[in-house]
Amino acid sequence: MANGKKTGNGSAKAKLGRSDYEARIEVLQIELNQLARWLQHGGKRLLVLIEGRDTAGKGGVISAISDALSPRWCRSVALSKPSERESTQWYFQRYVPHLPAAGEIVLFDRSWYNRAGVEAVMGYCTPEQTEAFLRQVPVFEKLLVDDGILLFKYWLCVDQALQEERFAERLHDPLKRWKLSPVDLQARERYAAYGEARDRMLQATHTRHAPWTLVDFNDQRRGRLTLIHDLLQRLPDTALPEPSIDFPLLLGKPLRERFGGPLKPIKSVD
């Protein structure tokens, strides 16, 4: 296929066009709204962990989910480097306050799995700390699931050739330059090491109560559609009757915005 790219599983698919993507994502976003109403109605809690290599597309899929939802229902969490105090806490401690309450969706842009990925590969933690994490995380996640949290874990897959293209795009685009960090640059040289760390993590933490789902993100638009579709399919029928809203006509002509005090809107740009 001339305009196709090899995907991580060896197949070749044409890159999804913008118009096709926008039509299909709109349908899924309507279903996401139904999901959010279902969570609100039942007081359920949804937690989605989005993991993957640098440039895989974590931020893009999180935006595709959250942009169509009320920020009162859905929020994303992307924690920065732990403080000196946080580094002395139980490893999971700083993540716990961000877990969802009733009716909420929380999307983690990287999560506690940093310990098995970037921290292990870059030497930010000891091998003993990584081993302890891999033993503890299945227990920690079972506690979450047993308490009723709907937990889903996704790993976004990207080949190194595509990763290089995206790093270069960040380098040359002033609006994306902030995404390029020194750690990202070192990741270019450690692609294989990250893969080994990922495989070890998956083997230790792919459990019946909290399984992993891998999604091909060499085509990010197709990857977003695939992930969101999978998430919706894994939940029961979330459709609820649409609430009836009375929307009568205005009495009289619409009013213009007027200000009685000294303040006025600033001059609009030409």
C-alpha positions as CSV (number, residue, x, y, z in Angstrom):
1,M,0.0,0.0,0.0
2,A,1.8,3.1,-1.2
3,N,0.5,5.5,1.4
4,G,0.5,3.0,4.3
5,K,2.9,2.5,7.1
6,K,4.0,-0.6,8.8
7,T,2.3,-0.9,12.2
8,G,3.7,-2.5,15.3
9,N,1.9,-5.8,14.6
10,G,3.3,-6.0,11.0
11,S,0.2,-5.0,9.1
12,A,0.0,-1.9,6.8
13,K,-2.9,0.5,6.9
14,A,-3.5,3.8,5.2
15,K,-3.2,6.7,7.5
16,L,-6.7,7.9,8.6
17,G,-7.7,11.2,7.0
18,R,-8.8,14.2,9.1
19,S,-12.4,14.3,7.8
20,D,-13.0,10.6,8.4
21,Y,-11.4,10.9,11.8
22,E,-13.6,13.8,12.9
23,A,-16.8,12.2,11.7
24,R,-15.9,9.0,13.7
25,I,-14.6,10.7,16.8
26,E,-17.8,12.7,17.1
27,V,-19.9,9.5,17.3
28,L,-17.6,8.2,20.1
29,Q,-17.7,11.4,22.0
30,I,-21.5,11.3,22.1
31,E,-21.1,7.8,23.6
32,L,-18.6,9.2,26.1
33,N,-21.2,11.7,27.2
34,Q,-23.6,8.9,27.7
35,L,-21.0,7.1,29.7
36,A,-20.4,10.2,31.9
37,R,-24.1,10.5,32.6
38,W,-24.3,6.8,33.5
39,L,-21.4,7.2,35.9
40,Q,-23.2,10.2,37.5
41,H,-26.5,8.4,37.7
42,G,-25.0,5.3,39.4
43,G,-22.2,7.0,41.4
44,K,-19.6,4.9,39.7
45,R,-15.9,5.8,39.4
46,L,-13.8,5.3,36.3
47,L,-10.0,5.4,36.3
48,V,-8.0,5.1,33.0
49,L,-4.2,4.8,32.9
50,I,-2.6,6.0,29.7
51,E,1.0,4.8,29.4
52,G,3.4,4.5,26.5
53,R,6.7,5.8,25.1
54,D,7.4,9.5,24.6
55,T,5.5,10.8,21.5
56,A,3.2,7.8,21.5
57,G,0.1,10.1,21.7
58,K,-0.9,10.0,25.4
59,G,-1.9,13.7,25.5
60,G,-3.9,13.5,22.2
61,V,-6.1,10.6,23.3
62,I,-6.7,12.1,26.7
63,S,-7.8,15.4,25.0
64,A,-10.1,13.4,22.6
65,I,-11.8,11.9,25.7
66,S,-11.9,14.9,28.0
67,D,-12.6,17.8,25.5
68,A,-16.2,16.6,24.9
69,L,-16.9,16.2,28.6
70,S,-17.6,18.6,31.5
71,P,-14.5,19.3,33.6
72,R,-16.7,18.6,36.6
73,W,-17.1,15.0,35.4
74,C,-13.7,14.3,33.8
75,R,-10.2,15.4,34.7
76,S,-6.7,14.4,33.6
77,V,-3.7,14.0,36.0
78,A,-0.1,14.4,34.9
79,L,2.1,14.6,38.0
80,S,5.4,16.3,37.8
81,K,8.7,15.1,39.4
82,P,8.1,14.2,43.1
83,S,9.2,16.7,45.7
84,E,11.8,16.0,48.2
85,R,9.1,15.1,50.7
86,E,7.1,13.0,48.3
87,S,10.2,11.0,47.4
88,T,10.2,9.7,51.1
89,Q,6.6,8.6,51.0
90,W,5.1,5.3,50.2
91,Y,5.4,5.2,46.4
92,F,1.6,5.1,45.7
93,Q,0.8,7.8,48.2
94,R,0.9,10.9,46.0
95,Y,-1.3,9.2,43.4
96,V,-4.1,8.3,45.9
97,P,-5.5,11.8,46.3
98,H,-6.2,12.0,42.6
99,L,-8.4,8.8,42.4
100,P,-11.9,9.4,41.2
101,A,-14.9,10.0,43.5
102,A,-18.5,9.1,42.6
103,G,-19.5,10.0,39.1
104,E,-16.0,11.0,38.0
105,I,-13.6,10.0,35.2
106,V,-9.9,10.4,35.9
107,L,-7.4,10.0,33.1
108,F,-3.8,9.5,34.2
109,D,-1.2,10.8,31.7
110,R,1.5,8.4,33.0
111,S,0.8,7.0,36.4
112,W,2.5,5.0,39.1
113,Y,3.9,2.9,36.3
114,N,6.7,5.5,36.0
115,R,8.5,3.4,38.5
116,A,8.7,0.5,36.1
117,G,9.4,2.6,33.1
118,V,11.3,5.9,33.0
119,E,12.5,5.7,36.6
120,A,13.9,2.2,36.1
121,V,15.5,2.9,32.7
122,M,17.0,6.3,33.7
123,G,18.3,5.1,37.0
124,Y,16.0,7.4,39.1
125,C,15.2,4.4,41.4
126,T,17.2,1.4,42.5
127,P,16.6,-2.2,41.1
128,E,15.3,-3.1,44.6
129,Q,12.7,-0.3,44.4
130,T,11.6,-1.5,41.0
131,E,11.3,-5.1,42.3
132,A,9.2,-3.9,45.3
133,F,6.9,-1.9,43.0
134,L,6.3,-4.9,40.7
135,R,5.3,-7.0,43.7
136,Q,3.1,-4.3,45.2
137,V,1.2,-2.9,42.3
138,P,-1.0,-5.9,41.6
139,V,-2.1,-5.8,45.3
140,F,-2.7,-2.1,45.2
141,E,-4.8,-2.3,42.0
142,K,-6.8,-5.1,43.4
143,L,-7.7,-2.9,46.4
144,L,-8.9,-0.3,44.0
145,V,-11.0,-2.7,41.9
146,D,-12.4,-4.4,45.0
147,D,-13.5,-1.0,46.2
148,G,-15.6,-0.6,43.0
149,I,-13.3,1.5,40.9
150,L,-13.6,0.7,37.2
151,L,-9.9,0.5,36.2
152,F,-8.5,0.3,32.7
153,K,-4.8,0.3,31.7
154,Y,-3.7,1.1,28.1
155,W,-0.2,1.0,26.6
156,L,0.2,3.0,23.4
157,C,2.6,1.4,20.9
158,V,4.8,3.4,18.5
159,D,7.7,2.3,16.3
160,Q,11.1,4.1,16.6
161,A,10.9,5.5,13.1
162,L,7.6,7.2,13.9
163,Q,9.0,8.3,17.3
164,E,11.9,10.0,15.6
165,E,9.5,11.8,13.2
166,R,7.5,13.1,16.1
167,F,10.6,14.2,18.1
168,A,11.8,16.1,15.0
169,E,8.4,17.8,14.7
170,R,8.6,18.9,18.3
171,L,12.1,20.3,17.7
172,H,11.0,22.5,14.8
173,D,7.5,23.5,15.9
174,P,7.6,26.4,18.4
175,L,4.2,25.4,19.7
176,K,5.4,21.8,20.5
177,R,9.0,22.6,21.6
178,W,7.9,22.5,25.3
179,K,7.2,18.8,24.9
180,L,10.9,18.1,24.2
181,S,12.8,17.5,27.4
182,P,16.3,16.2,28.1
183,V,14.8,12.9,29.2
184,D,13.0,12.7,25.8
185,L,16.3,13.1,24.0
186,Q,17.9,10.3,26.1
187,A,14.9,8.1,25.3
188,R,16.0,8.1,21.7
189,E,19.1,6.1,22.6
190,R,17.2,3.8,24.9
191,Y,14.4,2.6,22.8
192,A,15.3,-1.1,23.3
193,A,15.9,-0.6,27.0
194,Y,12.4,0.9,27.4
195,G,11.0,-2.1,25.5
196,E,12.6,-4.5,27.8
197,A,11.3,-2.6,30.9
198,R,7.8,-2.5,29.4
199,D,7.8,-6.3,28.8
200,R,8.9,-6.9,32.3
201,M,6.2,-4.6,33.6
202,L,3.5,-6.2,31.5
203,Q,4.5,-9.7,32.6
204,A,4.3,-8.7,36.3
205,T,1.2,-6.5,36.3
206,H,-1.1,-8.0,33.6
207,T,-3.7,-9.5,36.0
208,R,-7.2,-10.8,35.7
209,H,-8.5,-7.9,37.9
210,A,-6.4,-5.2,36.1
211,P,-5.4,-6.4,32.6
212,W,-3.4,-4.3,30.1
213,T,-4.6,-3.4,26.7
214,L,-2.0,-2.6,24.0
215,V,-3.1,-0.1,21.2
216,D,-1.2,0.6,18.0
217,F,-0.5,4.4,17.9
218,N,1.7,4.6,14.8
219,D,-1.4,6.3,13.3
220,Q,-2.5,8.5,16.2
221,R,-6.0,9.3,14.9
222,R,-6.7,5.6,14.3
223,G,-5.2,4.8,17.7
224,R,-7.5,7.3,19.5
225,L,-10.6,5.8,17.8
226,T,-9.4,2.3,18.7
227,L,-8.8,3.0,22.4
228,I,-12.0,4.9,23.0
229,H,-14.0,2.3,21.1
230,D,-12.4,-0.4,23.3
231,L,-13.1,1.5,26.5
232,L,-16.7,1.9,25.6
233,Q,-17.1,-1.7,24.6
234,R,-15.7,-3.0,27.9
235,L,-18.4,-1.2,29.9
236,P,-22.1,-2.3,30.1
237,D,-24.7,-0.4,28.1
238,T,-24.4,3.1,29.5
239,A,-27.3,4.6,27.5
240,L,-29.9,6.4,29.7
241,P,-33.1,8.2,28.7
242,E,-32.3,11.7,27.6
243,P,-33.6,14.2,30.2
244,S,-36.5,16.3,29.1
245,I,-35.6,20.0,28.9
246,D,-38.2,22.7,28.5
247,F,-36.8,25.4,26.2
248,P,-39.5,28.0,25.6
249,L,-39.2,31.0,23.3
250,L,-38.0,34.3,24.8
251,L,-40.6,36.8,25.8
252,G,-39.8,39.9,23.7
253,K,-36.8,40.7,21.6
254,P,-33.3,39.5,22.6
255,L,-31.4,42.1,24.6
256,R,-27.9,43.4,23.9
257,E,-25.2,43.3,26.4
258,R,-25.0,46.7,28.2
259,F,-22.9,48.0,31.1
260,G,-24.1,50.7,33.5
261,G,-20.7,51.4,35.1
262,P,-17.4,52.8,33.8
263,L,-16.1,49.5,32.5
264,K,-16.5,48.6,28.8
265,P,-15.2,45.7,26.7
266,I,-11.8,46.3,25.3
267,K,-11.4,47.0,21.6
268,S,-11.6,43.9,19.4
269,V,-8.6,43.1,17.2
270,D,-9.0,44.0,13.5
